[in-house]
Amino acid sequence: MATPMSRRDLDFLLYEWLDVEALTSRERFAEHSRETFDAVLSLSADIATKVYAPGYKIGDQQEPSMNADGSVTLPPETAAAVHEYRKAGLFAASFDEELGGMQLPTTVTQASNVWFQAANAGASSYSFLTIGNANLLAAYGSPEQIDTWVRPLVEGRCFGTMCLSEPQAGSSLADITTKAVPAGDGTYRVTGTKMWISAGEHDLAENIVHLVLAKAPGGGPGVRGISLFIVPKFLPDGTRNDVALVGLNHKMGQRATTNTLLNFGDGTHSPATESGAVGYLVGEEHRGLSYMFHMMNEARIGVGMLATALGYAGYQASLEYARVRTQGRPVTTKDPSAKPIPIIDHPDVRRMLLAQKAYAEGGLALGLYCSRLVDEADTTTGPDHDRAALLLDVLTPIAKSWPSQWCLAANDLAIQVHGGYGYTREFDVEQLYRDNRLNPIHEGTHGIHGLDLLGRKMIMNDGAGLRLLAETITATVVAGGQAGGAAADYAASLQAILDRLIETTTAAWSDGDPTTALANATAYLEATGHVVVAWLWLAQLLAVGEHTGNFYDGKRAATQYFYRYELPKVGPMLDLVSARDRTTLDLNPDWL
């Protein structure tokens, strides 16, 4: 397996572009330096390549199995990988020192975790979910809940999940039926069924802390009735809670992560409670969905990073393959006895590799930029905090959806570069594609995030989010114009399409009818995502400056590709939105 990530690219993005080292001047990160950041990245790369990567195919071929007693058996290679992650203390990377954490910047921890995601997506999900679970409880849990649950999560002794969907209610959380009734002793009794629960059962830790959305009495219909509960597999006294594994879902990819159907309070483990699973209310009743958005938004950026990591791993694999695989001869060669050339010498193979590079490195820049905004919001106050928080809010649906679409396209191209070999299980690229195919669905489909972006993020507070995004992009455009040369040409193209995006947003809502405005919200999301990534490629080009060498020339080539091949795709998508095209609205379902 090729090295799944590029340390050189991470160093460029972190230090030459995002200036993460400057964060050490802030009180929260004052104990750190570039040396500590580099040590974490080196440790992560070492564990990922030596422990996670060797179990990648094994976890796919020997997926978790359910035993007669309701327990789950994982391949030992998956357990060994997660054990090394815990042994290295990486669960604690971003948490406060008072919780036993390292208090590292989110930008650095994301750069650390992308190594594990690229090396073994299925094994990486256990820590990913646990960290998000602990972050939510650290923000909204009571001091007692933090002591009881967060500290073991940070230590990696307990693992965590998020339990939202149900068999009849996937993304439509207003339709959940799981109930929670006060027990009179400060706890609740939770009953219901949750579906698609990643890491819902395993034997990797001493306990599993489920965060469960359920409806408590008196909350009213829809999402207003939803509360959030801690429902652990084992209660603090060691008693088994009434949480039962009903079955495992068998996925197309990411098979090393158990994906479960769970019953809460069905009597399977009735010695714990006679009337439901014991649950502990987080925060206030009927505010559960707002709390859960803390984990959901973190997960959305994380899913985008996972999609990026898988696209990046496919790019690295196909690049290595293209350099050693020989086939064909230059088109100018007349001699049939001439030696075959490496396929990387063929222009169309170079096109596919350059497209992958543009998608994967563009997605990585997007995810790390959003992580830098998290650090800004966490360490500033007043207008600086508000600006970072608002820009992060606007970019979150893009950070989730754009890599999920285009880094999956990169995986498709990686298979194509390999030719027939890419379609076989002997090569990693077919598994990378299957693993990535879930990400356009995970944590909200493109359609949902399109509705969120056009229907909320871009128009809320009288368009404050769109104005801030435009101002931020324009600052880079101005810098590009001042730099001259190719950067100035790209800046002019970006400004023109940004102006069109602003005009299109206004046009989409010109009649105030959400039905027509949002009919092409997915096209709007794709167009805006391309504008944002074009901006980030220009920003990277400016960071390259006058530097020379293969790495920097590669950045220049990828920027050129994105502006010549990808940015022109935006115009037709915006045409659909601004015209308020009714093709899908006027379609009679009987015609399908």
C-alpha positions as CSV (number, residue, x, y, z in Angstrom):
1,M,0.0,0.0,0.0
2,A,1.3,3.4,-0.9
3,T,1.8,6.0,1.8
4,P,-1.8,7.2,2.1
5,M,-1.0,10.8,2.9
6,S,1.6,13.4,2.0
7,R,3.5,14.8,5.1
8,R,5.0,17.5,2.8
9,D,1.5,18.7,1.8
10,L,0.3,18.7,5.5
11,D,3.4,20.8,6.5
12,F,2.7,23.2,3.7
13,L,-0.9,23.7,4.6
14,L,-0.3,23.9,8.3
15,Y,2.8,26.1,8.4
16,E,3.2,27.9,5.1
17,W,-0.4,28.7,4.5
18,L,-2.5,28.5,7.7
19,D,0.4,29.6,10.0
20,V,-0.7,27.2,12.7
21,E,2.5,27.9,14.6
22,A,1.2,31.4,15.4
23,L,-1.5,29.8,17.5
24,T,1.2,29.1,20.2
25,S,1.1,32.8,21.1
26,R,-2.4,32.3,22.5
27,E,-2.9,31.3,26.1
28,R,-4.7,28.0,25.3
29,F,-1.8,26.7,23.2
30,A,1.1,28.5,24.9
31,E,2.6,25.2,26.1
32,H,3.0,24.0,22.5
33,S,5.4,24.7,19.7
34,R,6.0,23.5,16.2
35,E,8.1,20.8,17.8
36,T,5.2,19.4,19.7
37,F,2.9,19.7,16.7
38,D,5.4,17.9,14.5
39,A,5.9,15.2,17.1
40,V,2.2,14.4,17.1
41,L,2.1,14.3,13.3
42,S,5.1,12.0,13.1
43,L,3.6,9.7,15.8
44,S,0.3,9.6,13.9
45,A,1.9,8.9,10.6
46,D,4.0,6.1,12.2
47,I,1.0,4.4,13.9
48,A,-1.2,4.8,10.8
49,T,1.3,3.3,8.3
50,K,2.6,0.6,10.6
51,V,-0.5,-0.6,12.5
52,Y,-3.6,0.8,10.8
53,A,-2.7,0.2,7.2
54,P,-1.8,-3.5,7.5
55,G,-5.3,-4.3,8.8
56,Y,-7.1,-2.3,6.1
57,K,-8.0,-5.1,3.8
58,I,-8.4,-7.6,6.7
59,G,-11.2,-5.4,8.3
60,D,-12.9,-5.4,4.9
61,Q,-12.7,-9.1,4.3
62,Q,-13.3,-10.2,7.9
63,E,-16.0,-7.8,8.8
64,P,-17.4,-7.8,12.4
65,S,-19.8,-10.7,13.2
66,M,-22.6,-11.0,15.7
67,N,-22.4,-13.9,18.2
68,A,-25.4,-15.8,19.7
69,D,-25.1,-13.8,22.9
70,G,-25.5,-10.5,21.2
71,S,-21.8,-9.6,21.4
72,V,-19.6,-8.7,18.4
73,T,-16.3,-10.1,17.3
74,L,-13.9,-7.8,15.5
75,P,-10.7,-8.9,13.6
76,P,-7.7,-8.7,16.0
77,E,-6.0,-6.3,13.6
78,T,-8.8,-3.7,14.1
79,A,-8.6,-4.0,17.9
80,A,-4.8,-3.8,17.7
81,A,-5.0,-0.5,15.7
82,V,-7.4,1.1,18.1
83,H,-5.3,-0.1,21.0
84,E,-2.3,1.7,19.6
85,Y,-4.2,4.9,19.1
86,R,-5.4,4.7,22.8
87,K,-1.9,3.8,24.0
88,A,-0.5,6.9,22.3
89,G,-3.0,9.1,24.2
90,L,-4.4,10.5,21.0
91,F,-8.0,10.4,22.3
92,A,-7.0,13.3,24.5
93,A,-5.3,15.4,21.9
94,S,-7.7,18.4,21.7
95,F,-9.2,18.2,25.2
96,D,-8.6,20.6,28.1
97,E,-5.7,19.8,30.3
98,E,-8.0,19.7,33.3
99,L,-9.7,16.7,31.6
100,G,-6.4,15.0,31.0
101,G,-6.1,16.4,27.5
102,M,-3.1,17.7,25.5
103,Q,-5.0,20.9,24.6
104,L,-3.7,20.8,21.0
105,P,-5.3,23.0,18.3
106,T,-8.1,21.4,16.4
107,T,-6.2,22.1,13.1
108,V,-3.4,19.9,14.4
109,T,-5.6,17.1,15.6
110,Q,-7.4,17.0,12.3
111,A,-4.1,16.8,10.5
112,S,-3.2,14.0,12.9
113,N,-6.5,12.1,12.4
114,V,-6.4,12.3,8.6
115,W,-3.5,9.8,8.7
116,F,-5.7,7.2,10.4
117,Q,-8.7,7.9,8.1
118,A,-6.5,7.5,5.0
119,A,-4.8,4.3,6.3
120,N,-7.9,2.5,7.6
121,A,-11.2,4.2,7.4
122,G,-13.2,1.5,9.2
123,A,-10.8,1.3,12.2
124,S,-10.6,5.1,12.5
125,S,-14.3,5.6,13.1
126,Y,-14.2,4.3,16.7
127,S,-12.0,7.1,17.9
128,F,-13.7,9.7,15.6
129,L,-17.1,9.0,17.2
130,T,-15.7,8.8,20.8
131,I,-14.0,12.2,20.5
132,G,-17.2,13.8,19.1
133,N,-19.3,12.3,21.9
134,A,-16.9,13.5,24.6
135,N,-16.7,17.0,23.0
136,L,-20.5,17.3,23.2
137,L,-20.6,16.2,26.8
138,A,-17.8,18.4,27.8
139,A,-19.8,21.4,26.4
140,Y,-23.2,20.5,27.8
141,G,-22.8,17.9,30.5
142,S,-23.1,18.5,34.2
143,P,-19.9,18.4,36.3
144,E,-21.0,15.0,37.5
145,Q,-21.5,13.7,34.0
146,I,-18.1,15.1,32.9
147,D,-16.4,13.2,35.7
148,T,-18.4,10.0,35.2
149,W,-18.3,9.8,31.4
150,V,-16.1,12.4,29.7
151,R,-12.9,11.5,31.6
152,P,-13.1,7.8,30.6
153,L,-13.9,8.8,27.0
154,V,-10.8,11.1,26.9
155,E,-8.7,8.3,28.3
156,G,-10.1,5.8,25.7
157,R,-11.4,3.5,28.4
158,C,-15.0,4.1,27.2
159,F,-16.1,4.6,23.6
160,G,-19.0,6.7,22.3
161,T,-21.7,6.8,19.7
162,M,-24.5,9.1,18.4
163,C,-28.0,7.5,18.2
164,L,-30.2,9.6,16.0
165,S,-31.8,7.6,13.1
166,E,-34.5,5.0,13.4
167,P,-35.8,2.4,10.9
168,Q,-38.6,4.7,9.9
169,A,-36.8,8.0,10.4
170,G,-33.4,8.5,8.8
171,S,-32.7,12.2,8.4
172,S,-36.2,13.2,9.4
173,L,-35.6,13.4,13.1
174,A,-39.0,15.0,13.8
175,D,-40.4,11.6,13.2
176,I,-38.4,9.6,15.8
177,T,-40.5,7.6,18.2
178,T,-38.0,6.7,20.9
179,K,-39.4,7.8,24.2
180,A,-37.9,8.8,27.6
181,V,-40.0,8.9,30.7
182,P,-38.8,10.3,34.1
183,A,-38.2,7.6,36.6
184,G,-38.6,9.8,39.7
185,D,-35.0,9.4,40.8
186,G,-33.4,11.9,38.4
187,T,-33.0,9.3,35.6
188,Y,-35.2,8.4,32.7
189,R,-36.3,5.2,31.2
190,V,-35.6,5.1,27.4
191,T,-37.5,2.8,25.0
192,G,-37.2,2.6,21.3
193,T,-35.1,1.4,18.4
194,K,-32.1,3.1,16.7
195,M,-30.8,2.2,13.3
196,W,-27.4,2.8,11.5
197,I,-25.5,3.2,14.7
198,S,-21.8,3.1,13.9
199,A,-19.7,1.5,16.6
200,G,-22.9,0.6,18.5
201,E,-21.5,-2.7,19.8
202,H,-17.9,-4.0,20.1
203,D,-15.4,-5.3,22.6
204,L,-12.8,-2.5,22.2
205,A,-13.5,-0.8,25.6
206,E,-14.9,-1.4,29.0
207,N,-18.1,0.6,28.2
208,I,-20.0,2.3,25.3
209,V,-21.6,5.6,26.0
210,H,-24.6,6.1,23.7
211,L,-25.9,9.6,23.1
212,V,-29.6,9.0,22.3
213,L,-32.2,11.4,21.0
214,A,-35.6,10.6,22.4
215,K,-38.9,12.4,23.1
216,A,-39.7,13.3,26.7
217,P,-43.3,14.2,27.8
218,G,-44.5,17.7,27.3
219,G,-42.3,18.7,24.5
220,G,-44.8,19.1,21.8
221,P,-44.7,17.7,18.3
222,G,-41.7,17.5,15.9
223,V,-38.2,18.4,16.9
224,R,-39.4,20.5,19.8
225,G,-40.1,17.4,21.8
226,I,-36.6,15.9,21.4
227,S,-34.2,15.6,24.4
228,L,-30.8,14.1,24.6
229,F,-29.8,11.3,27.0
230,I,-26.6,9.4,28.0
231,V,-27.5,5.7,27.8
232,P,-24.5,3.7,28.6
233,K,-24.0,0.0,27.9
234,F,-23.0,-0.5,31.6
235,L,-24.2,1.7,34.4
236,P,-21.7,3.3,36.8
237,D,-22.0,0.4,39.3
238,G,-21.2,-2.1,36.5
239,T,-24.7,-3.3,36.0
240,R,-25.7,-4.1,32.4
241,N,-28.1,-1.5,31.0
242,D,-31.1,-2.6,28.9
243,V,-29.4,-1.9,25.5
244,A,-29.4,-4.8,23.1
245,L,-27.9,-5.4,19.7
246,V,-30.6,-6.6,17.4
247,G,-28.4,-7.0,14.3
248,L,-25.6,-5.7,12.2
249,N,-26.0,-3.9,8.9
250,H,-23.8,-5.2,6.2
251,K,-22.3,-2.2,4.3
252,M,-20.8,-1.7,0.9
253,G,-17.7,-0.3,2.5
254,Q,-16.1,0.8,5.8
255,R,-16.9,-2.7,7.0
256,A,-14.5,-2.7,9.9
257,T,-16.8,-0.3,11.7
258,T,-19.8,-2.2,13.3
259,N,-23.0,-0.7,12.0
260,T,-25.9,-1.7,14.3
261,L,-29.6,-1.9,15.0
262,L,-30.0,-1.3,18.7
263,N,-33.0,-1.8,21.0
264,F,-33.3,0.3,24.1
265,G,-35.5,-1.0,26.9
266,D,-36.9,-4.1,25.3
267,G,-36.3,-6.3,28.3
268,T,-33.3,-8.2,26.8
269,H,-31.2,-7.1,29.8
270,S,-34.1,-6.5,32.2
271,P,-32.0,-7.0,35.4
272,A,-30.8,-3.5,34.9
273,T,-34.3,-2.0,34.8
274,E,-37.8,-3.4,34.5
275,S,-39.2,-0.6,32.4
276,G,-36.5,0.6,30.0
277,A,-32.9,1.5,29.6
278,V,-31.6,3.9,32.2
279,G,-30.8,7.3,30.6
280,Y,-29.3,10.5,32.0
281,L,-30.7,13.8,30.7
282,V,-28.1,16.1,29.1
283,G,-28.8,19.7,29.7
284,E,-32.5,20.7,29.7
285,E,-35.4,18.7,28.4
286,H,-36.6,19.4,24.8
287,R,-33.3,21.0,23.7
288,G,-31.7,17.8,22.7
289,L,-31.4,18.5,19.0
290,S,-29.6,21.8,19.6
291,Y,-27.1,20.0,21.8
292,M,-26.7,17.2,19.3
293,F,-25.8,19.7,16.5
294,H,-22.5,20.2,18.4
295,M,-21.6,16.7,17.6
296,M,-23.3,16.6,14.2
297,N,-21.5,19.7,12.9
298,E,-18.2,18.4,14.2
299,A,-19.0,15.1,12.5
300,R,-19.9,16.8,9.2
301,I,-16.5,18.4,8.9
302,G,-15.0,15.0,10.0
303,V,-16.9,13.1,7.3
304,G,-15.6,15.6,4.8
305,M,-12.1,15.0,6.1
306,L,-12.7,11.2,5.8
307,A,-13.8,11.6,2.2
308,T,-10.7,13.7,1.6
309,A,-8.5,11.1,3.2
310,L,-9.9,8.3,1.1
311,G,-9.6,10.4,-2.1
312,Y,-6.0,11.3,-1.1
313,A,-5.1,7.6,-0.4
314,G,-6.4,6.7,-3.9
315,Y,-4.5,9.4,-5.5
316,Q,-1.3,8.3,-3.8
317,A,-1.9,4.7,-4.8
318,S,-2.6,5.5,-8.4
319,L,0.3,7.9,-8.7
320,E,2.7,5.2,-7.4
321,Y,1.1,2.7,-9.9
322,A,1.3,5.1,-12.8
323,R,5.1,5.6,-12.3
324,V,5.9,1.9,-12.4
325,R,3.3,0.4,-14.7
326,T,4.5,0.4,-18.3
327,Q,2.1,0.2,-21.2
328,G,1.9,1.7,-24.7
329,R,4.2,4.0,-26.6
330,P,4.3,7.7,-27.4
331,V,1.9,8.6,-30.2
332,T,4.9,9.8,-32.3
333,T,6.7,6.4,-32.1
334,K,6.6,4.4,-35.3
335,D,8.8,1.6,-34.2
336,P,6.6,-1.3,-32.8
337,S,9.7,-2.7,-31.1
338,A,10.2,0.4,-28.9
339,K,9.9,-0.3,-25.2
340,P,6.6,0.5,-23.5
341,I,6.6,3.7,-21.4
342,P,5.3,4.3,-17.9
343,I,1.7,5.1,-18.1
344,I,2.3,8.4,-16.3
345,D,3.8,9.6,-19.6
346,H,0.4,9.4,-21.3
347,P,-1.4,12.8,-21.3
348,D,-4.8,11.3,-20.4
349,V,-3.3,9.5,-17.4
350,R,-1.7,12.7,-16.3
351,R,-5.1,14.4,-16.6
352,M,-6.6,11.8,-14.3
353,L,-3.8,12.2,-11.8
354,L,-3.9,16.0,-11.8
355,A,-7.7,15.9,-11.3
356,Q,-7.3,13.7,-8.3
357,K,-4.6,16.0,-6.9
358,A,-6.8,19.0,-7.4
359,Y,-9.7,17.3,-5.6
360,A,-7.8,15.6,-2.8
361,E,-5.5,18.5,-1.9
362,G,-8.4,21.0,-2.4
363,G,-10.5,19.0,0.0
364,L,-7.7,18.8,2.5
365,A,-7.2,22.6,2.4
366,L,-11.0,23.0,2.9
367,G,-11.1,20.7,6.0
368,L,-8.0,22.3,7.6
369,Y,-9.2,25.8,6.9
370,C,-12.5,25.0,8.7
371,S,-10.5,23.5,11.6
372,R,-8.5,26.7,11.8
373,L,-11.8,28.6,12.1
374,V,-12.6,26.3,15.1
375,D,-9.4,27.4,16.7
376,E,-10.1,31.0,16.0
377,A,-13.6,30.8,17.5
378,D,-12.3,28.9,20.6
379,T,-9.5,31.4,21.3
380,T,-11.0,34.8,20.5
381,T,-13.9,37.0,21.7
382,G,-16.0,39.7,20.3
383,P,-16.0,40.4,16.5
384,D,-13.1,38.0,15.8
385,H,-15.0,35.2,17.5
386,D,-18.3,36.0,15.8
387,R,-16.6,36.2,12.4
388,A,-14.9,32.9,12.7
389,A,-18.1,31.2,14.0
390,L,-20.3,32.6,11.2
391,L,-17.8,31.7,8.5
392,L,-17.5,28.2,9.9
393,D,-21.3,27.9,10.0
394,V,-21.5,28.9,6.3
395,L,-18.7,26.6,5.2
396,T,-19.8,23.5,7.2
397,P,-22.3,22.1,4.6
398,I,-19.7,22.6,1.9
399,A,-16.9,21.1,4.0
400,K,-19.0,18.0,4.3
401,S,-20.5,17.7,0.9
402,W,-17.8,18.9,-1.6
403,P,-15.2,16.3,-0.6
404,S,-17.8,13.6,-0.4
405,Q,-18.6,14.2,-4.0
406,W,-15.3,15.1,-5.6
407,C,-12.9,12.9,-3.6
408,L,-15.2,10.0,-4.4
409,A,-14.7,11.1,-8.1
410,A,-11.0,11.0,-7.3
411,N,-11.4,7.4,-6.2
412,D,-13.2,6.6,-9.4
413,L,-10.3,8.1,-11.4
414,A,-7.8,6.1,-9.3
415,I,-9.5,2.9,-10.4
416,Q,-9.4,4.1,-14.0
417,V,-5.6,4.8,-13.8
418,H,-5.1,1.2,-12.6
419,G,-7.2,-0.1,-15.5
420,G,-8.5,-3.6,-15.1
421,Y,-6.3,-4.1,-12.1
422,G,-8.1,-1.3,-10.3
423,Y,-11.4,-3.3,-10.5
424,T,-9.9,-6.2,-8.5
425,R,-9.7,-6.8,-4.8
426,E,-6.0,-7.3,-5.0
427,F,-5.5,-3.5,-5.3
428,D,-6.6,-1.0,-2.7
429,V,-8.4,1.5,-5.0
430,E,-11.6,-0.6,-5.3
431,Q,-12.0,-0.7,-1.6
432,L,-11.2,3.0,-1.2
433,Y,-14.0,3.7,-3.6
434,R,-16.5,1.5,-1.7
435,D,-15.4,3.0,1.6
436,N,-15.9,6.5,0.3
437,R,-19.3,5.9,-1.3
438,L,-21.0,6.2,2.1
439,N,-19.8,9.7,2.8
440,P,-22.2,11.5,0.4
441,I,-24.9,10.0,2.7
442,H,-23.3,10.1,6.1
443,E,-24.3,13.1,8.2
444,G,-26.8,14.4,5.7
445,T,-27.1,13.9,2.0
446,H,-26.1,16.5,-0.6
447,G,-29.8,17.4,-0.9
448,I,-30.1,18.2,2.8
449,H,-27.0,20.3,2.8
450,G,-28.0,22.1,-0.3
451,L,-31.3,23.1,1.4
452,D,-29.3,24.2,4.4
453,L,-26.9,26.3,2.4
454,L,-29.3,28.1,0.1
455,G,-32.3,28.0,2.4
456,R,-30.6,29.1,5.6
457,K,-26.9,29.7,5.8
458,M,-26.7,32.2,2.8
459,I,-29.8,34.2,3.7
460,M,-29.9,34.2,7.5
461,N,-29.5,37.5,9.2
462,D,-30.3,39.3,6.0
463,G,-27.5,37.6,4.1
464,A,-24.7,38.1,6.7
465,G,-23.2,34.7,6.0
466,L,-23.0,35.3,2.2
467,R,-21.5,38.8,2.7
468,L,-18.8,37.4,5.0
469,L,-17.9,34.6,2.7
470,A,-17.8,37.1,-0.2
471,E,-15.6,39.5,1.8
472,T,-13.2,36.8,2.7
473,I,-12.9,35.5,-0.8
474,T,-12.5,39.1,-2.2
475,A,-9.6,39.7,0.2
476,T,-7.8,36.8,-1.5
477,V,-8.8,38.0,-4.9
478,V,-7.3,41.4,-4.2
479,A,-4.0,39.8,-3.0
480,G,-4.0,37.7,-6.2
481,G,-4.4,40.8,-8.4
482,Q,-1.5,42.4,-6.6
483,A,0.6,39.3,-7.1
484,G,0.3,39.6,-10.8
485,G,0.9,36.9,-13.4
486,A,-1.2,33.7,-13.3
487,A,-2.5,34.6,-9.9
488,A,-4.0,37.8,-11.2
489,D,-5.7,36.0,-14.0
490,Y,-7.2,33.4,-11.6
491,A,-8.3,36.2,-9.3
492,A,-10.2,37.9,-12.1
493,S,-12.0,34.7,-13.0
494,L,-12.8,34.0,-9.3
495,Q,-14.2,37.5,-8.8
496,A,-16.4,37.2,-11.9
497,I,-17.9,33.9,-10.7
498,L,-18.3,35.1,-7.2
499,D,-20.3,38.1,-8.5
500,R,-22.5,35.6,-10.3
501,L,-23.0,33.5,-7.2
502,I,-24.2,36.6,-5.3
503,E,-26.5,37.5,-8.1
504,T,-27.8,34.0,-8.3
505,T,-28.6,33.8,-4.6
506,T,-30.7,36.9,-4.9
507,A,-32.4,35.7,-8.1
508,A,-33.3,32.3,-6.5
509,W,-35.3,34.1,-3.8
510,S,-36.7,36.8,-6.1
511,D,-40.3,35.7,-5.7
512,G,-39.9,34.5,-2.1
513,D,-41.3,31.1,-2.9
514,P,-39.1,28.4,-1.2
515,T,-40.5,25.7,-3.5
516,T,-38.9,27.2,-6.6
517,A,-35.9,28.7,-4.8
518,L,-34.8,25.4,-3.3
519,A,-35.7,23.1,-6.2
520,N,-32.1,23.3,-7.5
521,A,-30.4,23.7,-4.1
522,T,-28.0,20.8,-4.8
523,A,-26.8,22.5,-7.9
524,Y,-26.3,25.6,-5.8
525,L,-24.3,23.6,-3.3
526,E,-22.1,22.1,-6.0
527,A,-21.5,25.5,-7.6
528,T,-20.7,27.2,-4.3
529,G,-18.4,24.4,-3.3
530,H,-16.4,24.8,-6.5
531,V,-16.2,28.6,-5.9
532,V,-14.9,28.0,-2.4
533,V,-12.3,25.4,-3.4
534,A,-11.2,27.7,-6.3
535,W,-10.6,30.4,-3.7
536,L,-8.6,28.0,-1.5
537,W,-6.5,27.0,-4.5
538,L,-5.7,30.6,-5.2
539,A,-4.9,31.1,-1.5
540,Q,-2.5,28.1,-1.7
541,L,-0.9,29.6,-4.9
542,L,-0.2,32.8,-3.1
543,A,1.4,30.9,-0.3
544,V,3.6,29.2,-2.8
545,G,4.8,32.6,-4.0
546,E,8.2,32.5,-5.7
547,H,9.3,29.1,-4.2
548,T,10.6,26.6,-6.7
549,G,10.8,22.8,-6.9
550,N,8.6,19.9,-7.8
551,F,6.3,20.3,-4.8
552,Y,5.5,24.0,-5.5
553,D,5.3,23.4,-9.2
554,G,2.7,20.7,-8.4
555,K,0.6,23.3,-6.5
556,R,0.8,25.6,-9.5
557,A,-0.3,22.8,-11.9
558,A,-3.2,21.8,-9.7
559,T,-4.4,25.4,-9.4
560,Q,-4.2,25.8,-13.2
561,Y,-6.2,22.6,-13.6
562,F,-8.9,23.7,-11.3
563,Y,-9.3,27.1,-12.9
564,R,-9.3,25.7,-16.5
565,Y,-11.2,22.4,-16.1
566,E,-13.3,22.8,-13.0
567,L,-14.3,26.4,-12.4
568,P,-16.0,26.7,-15.8
569,K,-18.5,24.0,-14.6
570,V,-20.0,26.6,-12.2
571,G,-21.7,28.8,-14.7
572,P,-24.3,26.2,-16.0
573,M,-25.1,25.1,-12.4
574,L,-25.8,28.7,-11.4
575,D,-27.9,29.1,-14.6
576,L,-30.3,26.5,-13.3
577,V,-30.6,28.2,-9.9
578,S,-31.0,31.7,-11.1
579,A,-33.6,30.7,-13.7
580,R,-35.5,28.8,-11.0
581,D,-35.7,25.9,-13.3
582,R,-38.8,23.8,-12.7
583,T,-37.8,20.6,-14.5
584,T,-38.0,18.5,-11.4
585,L,-41.0,20.4,-9.9
586,D,-43.1,19.9,-13.0
587,L,-42.2,16.2,-13.4
588,N,-45.1,13.8,-13.0
589,P,-43.9,10.9,-10.9
590,D,-45.9,8.6,-13.2
591,W,-43.5,9.5,-16.0
592,L,-40.6,7.9,-14.2
